[in-house]
Structure formats: C-alpha cells, structure tokens
Amino acid sequence: MRLSEIRALRGRLDLPVECDLDFAPDAPLGLYVNRARKAGAILA
C-alpha cells in the first residue's frame, strides 16, 4: 500500500489523516484495512 492509499483509506473511515511525524497509529495497518474492507471502502 502506498502512503496516498493509506491517507485515502483513513479519510474514508473518518480517521485523522495526519501527514507529519507526530502521528502515532492506534492500530496496526492490517486492522485499518480489515475495517475498510468490512465497510466496503476496499473491494480487493
């Protein structure tokens, strides 16, 4: 996944879309991906 895809995904899930180094993720990327798939934001 590219950074632009992660930003788009977070936006679709109504999660903050920070682009700076102060952001600390509260879950592994895989969890965000699974949530997005369940929400229909990712079809693949």
C-alpha positions as CSV (number, residue, x, y, z in Angstrom):
1,M,0.0,0.0,0.0
2,R,1.3,3.5,-0.9
3,L,1.1,6.4,1.6
4,S,-1.6,8.1,-0.6
5,E,-3.7,4.9,-0.4
6,I,-3.4,4.9,3.4
7,R,-4.4,8.5,3.6
8,A,-7.5,7.9,1.4
9,L,-8.4,4.8,3.5
10,R,-8.2,6.7,6.7
11,G,-10.3,9.5,5.3
12,R,-13.0,7.0,4.2
13,L,-13.0,5.6,7.8
14,D,-13.4,9.1,9.3
15,L,-9.9,8.7,10.9
16,P,-7.5,11.5,11.2
17,V,-5.2,12.0,8.2
18,E,-2.0,13.4,9.6
19,C,1.0,13.8,7.3
20,D,3.5,14.6,10.0
21,L,5.8,12.5,12.2
22,D,3.8,13.3,15.4
23,F,1.1,10.9,14.4
24,A,1.1,7.6,16.4
25,P,-1.1,4.9,14.9
26,D,-3.5,3.4,17.4
27,A,-3.8,0.1,15.5
28,P,-1.8,-2.0,13.0
29,L,-2.3,-1.1,9.3
30,G,-3.9,-4.5,8.8
31,L,-6.6,-3.7,11.2
32,Y,-7.4,-0.5,9.3
33,V,-7.5,-2.5,6.1
34,N,-9.9,-5.1,7.5
35,R,-12.2,-2.3,8.9
36,A,-12.2,-0.7,5.4
37,R,-13.0,-4.0,3.7
38,K,-15.9,-4.6,6.1
39,A,-17.2,-1.0,5.4
40,G,-16.9,-1.6,1.7
41,A,-14.2,1.0,1.2
42,I,-11.8,-1.6,-0.2
43,L,-13.1,-4.1,-2.7
44,A,-10.0,-6.2,-3.2
